[in-house]
């Protein structure tokens, strides 16, 4: 039942974001002007109502869990447009955007008044970015089809194996663009979210010095890593790559930078059981690319299956001049009929958005460039990938 405006009449009229103040029962305390314009619903008509009664598409249990987690941990929780699409159904102009019927939204759930169990839902329109990503995925599929046609043609020639390896290099270039785009998406979204939260907290007068400095540091680190990513992938295609001492514990820690938020979202535990002093002399960037590909495959497998106590574990065995790295998950495994094809180009077990080049490129890098070996074992419990490498290349 609607109630009169309270002290939560905030200075949010000029913000280009939606703001809803609710408690842990989803009762509405504030509904800003931006949302009034977008939804055609007046604030005074829904104050005191349940948000899930006003918008019946909302998954009540999920939202309550995220609200309570934000209050309990005193840290924001999120919905992302890439996964949830939207929280509040807001129709958009189909002439301006023919891909989506409803506004695609990133939603930050920020603790607002812990004593009264209040949070602020910050709703940001991400429709343009979602449309751009959809267009990018479409172009990636076109590149994949062109590469498939090229490889089919080359398979008819006499020197099939040699020409295939040469053409796979061109195919990997297209996949590199895909991987850079994919790996940039999360950091760019992170920067956008952090900046949005800082702005909102400033408007709500809740931005303290620690939050400001920590947020600025996170943005700065992310920007540096975006630059490093381009350099890392670019180096893969340079003929003159430089070998160096590689600390394996640090390399696995670095590999998780892009993936840690995705792991946290799906409650995946990541454990590195490696001595912090073990080093090899090899090509750092190429090995890093392989590790990221393998761990990302495990994360994608978890997304498609309902599994509790999700784990990805890294272990190491060393014997004389060789060592073996094991990356193991409990994501339900790969079917037997797929195992024999798992390292073939353009073969993917993913239901969608799989290029089928990740493990093929890993095998090429490990065996052709790093003089090692890659094997994969899988059963109904999960998958274990073994990377055998020389300690001195």
C-alpha positions in Angstrom: 0.0 0.0 0.0 1.5 3.4 -1.0 2.6 5.7 1.7 3.7 9.4 1.8 7.2 10.5 1.0 9.6 10.2 3.9 13.1 11.5 4.7 14.4 9.5 1.7 13.5 12.2 -0.8 17.1 12.4 -2.1 18.9 14.7 -4.4 18.7 12.3 -7.4 16.5 14.2 -9.8 19.4 15.2 -12.1 21.1 11.8 -12.1 21.2 9.8 -15.4 20.6 6.6 -13.5 17.7 4.9 -11.7 17.7 4.8 -7.9 15.4 2.8 -5.7 15.7 2.7 -1.9 14.3 -0.6 -0.5 14.7 -2.7 2.6 15.4 -6.4 3.0 11.8 -7.2 2.5 11.8 -5.2 -0.9 9.6 -2.4 0.5 10.0 0.7 -1.6 11.2 3.9 0.2 12.4 6.0 -2.8 11.8 5.9 -6.5 13.7 8.6 -8.4 12.6 10.9 -11.3 14.7 9.0 -13.8 12.7 5.9 -13.1 9.4 7.8 -13.1 10.2 9.0 -16.6 11.3 5.6 -17.9 8.5 3.5 -16.3 5.6 6.0 -16.3 5.1 5.2 -12.6 4.8 8.0 -10.1 6.8 7.5 -6.9 3.9 8.5 -4.6 1.8 5.6 -6.0 4.2 2.9 -5.0 5.9 4.1 -1.8 5.5 1.4 0.8 4.7 -1.3 -1.8 6.8 -4.3 -2.5 9.1 -3.9 -5.5 8.3 -7.5 -6.6 4.6 -6.7 -6.5 5.1 -3.6 -8.7 7.4 -5.5 -11.1 6.3 -9.1 -11.1 9.1 -10.3 -13.3 11.6 -9.9 -10.5 13.0 -13.1 -9.0 12.1 -12.3 -5.4 14.4 -14.9 -3.7 17.4 -13.9 -5.8 17.0 -10.1 -5.1 16.4 -10.6 -1.3 19.5 -12.8 -1.2 21.6 -10.1 -2.9 20.2 -7.4 -0.7 20.9 -9.3 2.5 24.4 -10.2 1.3 25.1 -6.5 0.6 24.0 -5.5 4.1 25.7 -8.4 5.8 29.1 -7.9 4.0 28.7 -4.1 3.8 29.8 -4.2 0.2 27.9 -3.9 -3.1 26.3 -6.8 -4.9 25.4 -6.7 -8.6 23.2 -7.7 -11.5 24.9 -7.4 -14.9 23.3 -6.8 -18.3 25.4 -9.6 -19.8 23.9 -12.2 -17.6 20.6 -11.0 -16.1 19.6 -8.5 -19.0 17.4 -6.3 -16.7 15.8 -6.0 -13.3 13.1 -3.5 -14.1 11.3 -4.1 -17.4 11.6 -0.8 -19.3 10.4 -0.8 -22.9 12.8 0.9 -25.4 12.4 2.5 -28.8 12.6 -0.3 -31.3 13.5 2.1 -34.1 16.7 3.1 -32.2 17.5 -0.4 -31.1 16.1 -3.4 -32.9 18.0 -6.1 -30.9 16.3 -5.7 -27.5 12.8 -5.1 -26.5 13.7 -4.0 -22.9 16.5 -1.7 -21.6 19.6 -3.8 -20.7 20.7 -2.9 -17.2 23.6 -3.1 -14.8 22.3 -2.9 -11.2 24.5 -2.2 -8.2 23.0 -3.0 -4.7 24.7 -0.6 -2.3 24.3 -0.6 1.5 22.5 2.6 2.4 21.3 2.5 6.0 22.4 -0.7 7.8 20.4 0.1 11.0 17.2 0.1 9.0 18.3 -2.6 6.6 18.1 -0.2 3.6 20.0 -0.5 0.3 20.1 1.7 -2.8 19.5 0.0 -6.1 21.5 1.9 -8.8 20.2 1.1 -12.3 22.4 2.0 -15.2 21.3 1.7 -18.9 23.7 -0.6 -20.7 21.6 -1.2 -23.8 24.2 0.5 -26.2 27.0 -1.6 -24.8 25.0 -4.8 -24.9 24.0 -4.0 -28.5 27.7 -3.4 -29.4 28.7 -6.8 -27.8 25.9 -8.5 -29.7 27.2 -7.0 -33.0 30.8 -8.0 -32.0 29.7 -11.6 -31.4 28.0 -11.6 -34.8 31.2 -10.4 -36.5 33.2 -13.1 -34.6 30.9 -15.8 -36.0 31.4 -14.4 -39.5 35.2 -14.6 -39.0 34.8 -18.2 -37.8 32.8 -19.2 -40.9 35.4 -17.6 -43.2 38.2 -19.4 -41.4 36.3 -22.7 -41.6 35.9 -22.3 -45.3 39.6 -21.5 -45.7 40.6 -24.6 -43.7 38.3 -26.9 -45.7 40.0 -25.6 -48.9 43.5 -26.2 -47.5 42.6 -29.7 -46.4 42.3 -30.7 -50.1 46.0 -29.9 -50.8 48.8 -32.4 -50.7 50.9 -30.7 -47.9 47.8 -30.7 -45.6 49.6 -30.8 -42.2 52.1 -28.0 -42.9 49.6 -25.8 -44.6 47.1 -26.4 -41.9 49.5 -25.2 -39.2 50.2 -22.1 -41.3 46.5 -21.3 -41.7 45.8 -21.9 -38.0 48.0 -19.0 -37.3 45.6 -16.8 -39.3 42.7 -18.4 -37.6 44.3 -17.6 -34.2 44.5 -14.0 -35.2 40.7 -13.8 -35.5 40.4 -15.7 -32.2 42.8 -13.3 -30.6 40.5 -10.4 -31.5 37.6 -12.4 -29.9 39.6 -13.1 -26.8 40.8 -9.5 -26.3 37.2 -8.3 -26.8 36.0 -10.9 -24.3 38.7 -10.2 -21.7 38.3 -6.4 -22.1 34.5 -6.7 -21.5 34.7 -7.5 -17.8 37.4 -4.9 -16.9 35.6 -2.2 -18.8 32.4 -3.1 -17.0 34.3 -3.1 -13.7 35.7 0.4 -14.4 32.2 1.6 -15.3 30.7 0.1 -12.1 33.4 1.5 -9.8 33.0 5.0 -11.3 29.2 4.8 -11.1 29.4 3.7 -7.5 31.8 6.5 -6.6 29.5 9.1 -8.3 26.4 7.8 -6.6 28.1 7.7 -3.2 29.3 11.3 -3.8 25.7 12.3 -4.5 24.5 10.5 -1.4 27.3 12.0 0.6 28.5 8.5 1.7 31.9 8.6 -0.2 34.7 8.3 2.4 38.5 8.7 1.7 39.2 4.9 1.9 36.5 4.1 -0.6 37.7 6.8 -2.9 41.4 5.7 -2.8 40.6 2.0 -3.1 38.3 2.6 -6.0 40.8 4.8 -7.8 43.5 2.1 -7.2 41.3 -0.6 -8.7 40.6 1.5 -11.8 44.3 2.3 -12.2 45.3 -1.4 -11.9 42.6 -2.4 -14.3 43.7 0.1 -16.9 47.3 -1.1 -16.6 46.2 -4.7 -17.1 44.1 -3.8 -20.2 47.3 -2.4 -21.7 49.3 -5.4 -20.7 46.7 -7.7 -22.3 47.1 -6.1 -25.7 50.8 -6.4 -25.4 50.7 -10.0 -24.2 48.5 -11.1 -27.2 50.4 -9.0 -29.6 53.7 -10.6 -28.5 52.2 -14.1 -29.4 52.3 -13.1 -33.1 55.8 -11.6 -33.0 58.6 -13.8 -34.4 61.1 -12.6 -31.9 59.7 -13.6 -28.5 61.9 -13.3 -25.4 62.4 -16.2 -23.0 62.6 -15.3 -19.3 62.4 -16.7 -15.8 58.7 -17.3 -15.0 57.5 -17.7 -11.4 54.6 -20.1 -11.8 52.7 -19.1 -8.6 52.8 -15.5 -9.8 51.8 -16.5 -13.3 48.7 -18.4 -12.1 47.8 -15.5 -9.8 48.1 -13.1 -12.7 45.9 -15.3 -14.9 43.0 -15.0 -12.5 42.9 -11.2 -12.6 40.3 -11.1 -15.4 38.4 -14.1 -14.1 38.1 -13.5 -10.4 34.9 -11.5 -10.5 33.3 -14.2 -12.7 34.5 -16.8 -10.3 33.0 -14.9 -7.4 29.7 -14.5 -9.2 29.4 -18.3 -9.7 30.9 -19.1 -6.2 33.9 -20.9 -7.7 36.8 -21.6 -5.3 40.2 -21.2 -6.9 43.2 -22.9 -5.2 46.9 -22.7 -6.2 48.8 -25.5 -4.6 52.2 -24.5 -6.0 55.4 -23.6 -4.1 55.8 -19.8 -4.4 59.5 -20.2 -5.4 59.3 -22.5 -8.3 60.4 -21.0 -11.6 60.9 -22.1 -15.2 62.8 -20.5 -18.1 60.3 -20.2 -20.9 57.9 -17.9 -22.9 55.8 -16.2 -20.2 53.1 -14.6 -22.3 52.4 -17.7 -24.3 52.1 -19.9 -21.2 49.8 -17.3 -19.6 47.5 -17.3 -22.7 47.2 -21.1 -22.3 46.4 -21.0 -18.6 43.7 -18.3 -19.1 42.1 -20.4 -21.9 42.0 -23.5 -19.7 40.6 -21.9 -16.6 38.0 -20.0 -18.7 36.9 -23.3 -20.1 36.3 -24.6 -16.6 34.3 -21.5 -15.6 32.2 -21.8 -18.8 31.5 -25.5 -17.9 30.3 -24.5 -14.4 27.9 -22.0 -16.0 26.1 -24.7 -17.9 25.7 -27.1 -15.0 24.1 -26.9 -11.5 27.0 -27.9 -9.2 27.5 -27.1 -5.6 31.0 -26.6 -4.0 32.6 -25.6 -7.3 36.4 -25.9 -7.3 39.3 -25.2 -9.7 42.6 -26.5 -8.3 46.1 -26.0 -9.6 48.9 -28.5 -8.5 52.4 -29.3 -9.7 54.7 -32.3 -9.9 58.4 -31.9 -10.6 60.8 -34.5 -11.9 64.4 -33.7 -12.9 64.3 -31.3 -15.9 60.5 -31.5 -16.4 57.5 -30.4 -14.4 53.8 -31.0 -14.9 51.1 -28.5 -14.0 47.6 -29.9 -13.3 44.5 -27.7 -13.7 41.5 -29.6 -12.4 37.8 -28.8 -11.9 34.7 -30.6 -10.7 32.4 -29.2 -13.4 30.9 -32.5 -14.5 33.3 -33.5 -17.1 33.2 -33.9 -20.9 31.4 -36.7 -22.7 33.4 -39.6 -24.1 32.4 -38.9 -27.7 33.9 -35.4 -27.4 37.2 -36.3 -25.8 38.8 -37.5 -29.0 38.0 -34.2 -30.8 38.7 -31.8 -27.9 42.0 -30.5 -29.4 40.7 -30.1 -32.9 40.2 -26.6 -34.4 36.6 -25.3 -34.4 35.3 -28.1 -32.1 33.5 -26.7 -29.1 31.4 -28.4 -26.3 29.9 -25.0 -25.4 26.2 -24.5 -26.1 26.9 -21.0 -27.6 29.7 -18.5 -28.2 32.4 -21.1 -28.4 34.9 -20.5 -31.2 36.5 -24.0 -30.8 40.0 -22.6 -31.0 41.0 -22.2 -27.4 42.4 -25.7 -26.7 43.7 -26.1 -30.2 45.8 -22.9 -29.8 46.9 -24.1 -26.3 48.1 -27.4 -27.8 49.9 -25.6 -30.6 51.6 -23.2 -28.1 52.6 -25.9 -25.6 53.9 -28.5 -28.1 55.3 -26.3 -30.9 56.6 -23.3 -29.0 57.2 -24.4 -25.4 58.4 -28.0 -26.3 56.0 -29.5 -23.9 52.9 -31.7 -23.9 49.3 -31.2 -23.1 46.8 -33.9 -22.1 43.2 -34.0 -20.9 41.4 -36.5 -18.7 37.7 -36.2 -17.9 34.9 -38.2 -16.2 31.5 -37.5 -14.7 33.1 -35.7 -11.8 35.2 -33.2 -13.7 38.2 -32.5 -16.0 41.9 -32.4 -15.4 44.3 -30.8 -17.9 48.0 -31.6 -17.6 50.7 -29.3 -19.0 54.2 -31.0 -19.1 57.0 -28.4 -19.6 60.8 -28.3 -19.5 62.2 -26.3 -16.7 64.7 -24.8 -19.0 63.6 -24.1 -22.6 
